[in-house]
Amino acid sequence: MSAASSLEYLHLAYLSKPVSERVIYRKIGKSRPTRLVVLGLGNGELARRMIRMASRFSPGKQVTFTGIDLFEMRTGGAAVLSLRDAYRLLCPHGAKIRLVPGDPQAALATAANSLLDTDMVVVRADQDADRMRTAWFYVPRMLHAASTVLIEQGEPAEFRTLDRREIEGLARARVRTAA
């Protein structure tokens, strides 16, 4: 990695704003993921930075990024990132980009089997809690033993790493409530 790339990583991992995102950049530096999934793109900047960092830490490997978002269907005054604008923002960084419109429940129901062996999953705080409750059912099948799952929670928002037991518990909770 070049000196400029190293400086950018250090800036993102230890000095960038918002502070809550630093943990994601540090995890990318440590685990070197190449298969990324983000639920809720916001304005797309976090996804763009994640792709750039993953590409830099995995030279010669194809980074694949899947973004699941409501895009133009967002409601409640949330800033709209169109599907087209998301592609424009994310494509120039060399990763294979797949954007799936919809809420996490519907999108993961259709896409989870194509997202096997995902290295990192990031769940943003803007995801509908009821839809996420049922979406967790699909997450365990996407993961491998070394996968990282981060969820944005709290006020102020912070990203927390979920362990495998928590993920399995969330997936089972969906099954119990659906019965």
MIMIVO-10386 format. One record per residue (C-alpha): x, y, z; residue number from 1. Coordinates in Angstrom, 3 decimals, always signed. Layout:
# MIMIVO-10386
((X Y Z) NUM) ...
//
This chain:
# MIMIVO-10386
((+0.000 +0.000 +0.000) 1) ((+1.353 +3.427 -0.936) 2) ((+2.154 +6.136 +1.594) 3) ((-0.879 +8.143 +0.429) 4) ((-3.136 +5.114 +0.911) 5) ((-1.667 +4.517 +4.345) 6) ((-2.305 +8.120 +5.317) 7) ((-5.882 +7.927 +4.054) 8) ((-6.457 +4.751 +6.052) 9) ((-5.004 +6.294 +9.217) 10) ((-7.175 +9.368 +8.736) 11) ((-10.358 +7.321 +8.216) 12) ((-9.614 +4.820 +10.992) 13) ((-8.574 +7.303 +13.683) 14) ((-9.535 +10.884 +12.772) 15) ((-12.537 +10.875 +10.452) 16) ((-16.023 +12.128 +11.194) 17) ((-18.424 +10.745 +12.126) 18) ((-16.419 +9.044 +14.856) 19) ((-18.790 +6.046 +14.873) 20) ((-17.611 +4.928 +11.412) 21) ((-13.975 +4.567 +12.454) 22) ((-14.580 +1.063 +13.777) 23) ((-15.660 -0.046 +10.287) 24) ((-12.454 +1.220 +8.674) 25) ((-10.343 -0.461 +11.365) 26) ((-12.175 -3.757 +10.803) 27) ((-11.522 -3.466 +7.065) 28) ((-7.822 -2.866 +7.742) 29) ((-7.654 -5.864 +10.052) 30) ((-9.809 -8.454 +8.257) 31) ((-9.292 -7.349 +4.618) 32) ((-12.835 -8.178 +3.416) 33) ((-13.594 -8.504 -0.288) 34) ((-17.340 -9.284 -0.084) 35) ((-19.253 -6.403 +1.514) 36) ((-22.983 -5.991 +2.172) 37) ((-24.516 -2.782 +3.525) 38) ((-28.167 -2.470 +4.560) 39) ((-29.065 +1.204 +4.227) 40) ((-26.775 +3.394 +2.138) 41) ((-27.689 +6.813 +3.539) 42) ((-25.943 +9.312 +1.279) 43) ((-23.551 +6.620 +0.006) 44) ((-20.354 +8.088 +1.443) 45) ((-19.735 +5.319 +3.991) 46) ((-20.198 +2.696 +1.260) 47) ((-17.826 +4.578 -1.056) 48) ((-15.135 +4.730 +1.617) 49) ((-15.617 +1.082 +2.538) 50) ((-15.159 +0.030 -1.084) 51) ((-12.030 +2.163 -1.462) 52) ((-10.483 +0.775 +1.733) 53) ((-11.372 -2.845 +0.921) 54) ((-9.867 -2.434 -2.568) 55) ((-6.655 -0.993 -1.160) 56) ((-6.268 -3.737 +1.443) 57) ((-6.933 -6.520 -1.077) 58) ((-4.835 -5.673 -4.127) 59) ((-5.344 -8.061 -7.014) 60) ((-8.630 -9.345 -5.609) 61) ((-12.081 -8.396 -6.866) 62) ((-14.080 -6.532 -4.225) 63) ((-17.826 -7.094 -4.474) 64) ((-20.259 -4.727 -2.840) 65) ((-23.990 -5.209 -2.365) 66) ((-26.045 -2.272 -1.166) 67) ((-29.627 -2.757 -0.040) 68) ((-31.668 +0.417 +0.256) 69) ((-35.091 +1.872 -0.432) 70) ((-33.487 +4.422 -2.789) 71) ((-36.311 +6.457 -4.359) 72) ((-38.897 +4.779 -2.092) 73) ((-37.525 +6.462 +1.068) 74) ((-40.103 +8.262 +3.166) 75) ((-40.232 +10.406 +6.280) 76) ((-38.052 +13.242 +5.068) 77) ((-34.945 +11.094 +4.632) 78) ((-32.582 +12.350 +1.963) 79) ((-33.066 +10.374 -1.222) 80) ((-30.138 +8.680 -2.920) 81) ((-31.407 +7.452 -6.246) 82) ((-30.338 +4.100 -7.612) 83) ((-28.680 +5.854 -10.523) 84) ((-26.762 +8.263 -8.259) 85) ((-25.631 +5.372 -6.064) 86) ((-24.136 +3.597 -9.085) 87) ((-22.403 +6.797 -10.171) 88) ((-20.933 +7.253 -6.698) 89) ((-19.784 +3.668 -6.145) 90) ((-18.725 +2.349 -9.566) 91) ((-15.556 +4.400 -10.115) 92) ((-13.721 +2.557 -7.347) 93) ((-13.201 -0.728 -9.179) 94) ((-15.526 -2.979 -7.196) 95) ((-18.267 -5.128 -8.625) 96) ((-21.394 -3.250 -7.519) 97) ((-24.830 -4.746 -6.962) 98) ((-27.601 -2.500 -5.683) 99) ((-30.822 -4.117 -4.499) 100) ((-33.826 -1.813 -4.089) 101) ((-36.186 -2.589 -1.244) 102) ((-36.423 -3.021 +2.480) 103) ((-34.075 -5.520 +4.170) 104) ((-36.748 -8.195 +4.573) 105) ((-37.773 -8.329 +0.916) 106) ((-34.289 -7.719 -0.476) 107) ((-32.573 -10.390 +1.615) 108) ((-35.365 -12.874 +0.917) 109) ((-34.448 -12.645 -2.770) 110) ((-30.691 -11.987 -2.553) 111) ((-29.352 -13.920 +0.469) 112) ((-28.512 -17.101 -1.448) 113) ((-26.376 -15.088 -3.869) 114) ((-24.534 -13.426 -0.981) 115) ((-22.914 -16.552 +0.459) 116) ((-19.461 -16.146 +2.044) 117) ((-19.940 -12.455 +2.763) 118) ((-16.972 -11.077 +4.709) 119) ((-18.628 -7.994 +6.212) 120) ((-22.242 -6.952 +6.772) 121) ((-23.078 -3.446 +7.984) 122) ((-26.599 -2.631 +9.169) 123) ((-27.330 +1.095 +9.354) 124) ((-29.573 +2.613 +12.023) 125) ((-32.125 +3.873 +9.490) 126) ((-33.444 +0.355 +8.831) 127) ((-37.044 -0.318 +9.869) 128) ((-36.908 -2.397 +13.069) 129) ((-39.877 -4.608 +12.129) 130) ((-38.455 -5.367 +8.688) 131) ((-35.010 -6.062 +10.170) 132) ((-36.542 -8.442 +12.721) 133) ((-37.607 -10.742 +9.898) 134) ((-34.548 -10.021 +7.738) 135) ((-32.162 -11.481 +10.343) 136) ((-33.414 -14.928 +9.369) 137) ((-31.414 -14.678 +6.123) 138) ((-28.153 -13.313 +7.526) 139) ((-26.565 -16.495 +9.005) 140) ((-26.608 -18.275 +5.643) 141) ((-24.629 -15.390 +4.123) 142) ((-21.748 -15.659 +6.593) 143) ((-18.625 -17.771 +7.022) 144) ((-16.655 -18.416 +10.218) 145) ((-14.604 -15.193 +9.981) 146) ((-17.395 -12.833 +8.832) 147) ((-17.956 -9.539 +10.628) 148) ((-21.428 -8.106 +11.261) 149) ((-21.715 -4.530 +12.510) 150) ((-24.938 -2.835 +13.532) 151) ((-25.447 +0.878 +14.096) 152) ((-27.327 +1.559 +17.336) 153) ((-27.902 +4.113 +20.061) 154) ((-27.836 +7.860 +20.470) 155) ((-25.300 +8.992 +19.505) 156) ((-25.075 +6.221 +16.960) 157) ((-22.258 +3.704 +17.326) 158) ((-21.407 +0.574 +15.384) 159) ((-21.309 -2.581 +17.461) 160) ((-19.926 -5.929 +16.336) 161) ((-22.364 -8.809 +16.704) 162) ((-20.966 -12.217 +17.534) 163) ((-22.247 -15.382 +15.917) 164) ((-24.426 -16.274 +18.932) 165) ((-26.222 -12.900 +18.770) 166) ((-26.817 -13.256 +15.029) 167) ((-28.226 -16.760 +15.452) 168) ((-30.442 -15.469 +18.277) 169) ((-31.814 -12.680 +16.094) 170) ((-32.498 -15.171 +13.310) 171) ((-34.292 -17.558 +15.692) 172) ((-36.344 -14.707 +17.204) 173) ((-37.839 -14.086 +13.762) 174) ((-38.868 -17.704 +13.493) 175) ((-40.537 -17.654 +16.940) 176) ((-42.495 -14.471 +16.218) 177) ((-43.604 -15.717 +12.794) 178) ((-45.034 -18.957 +14.209) 179) 
//
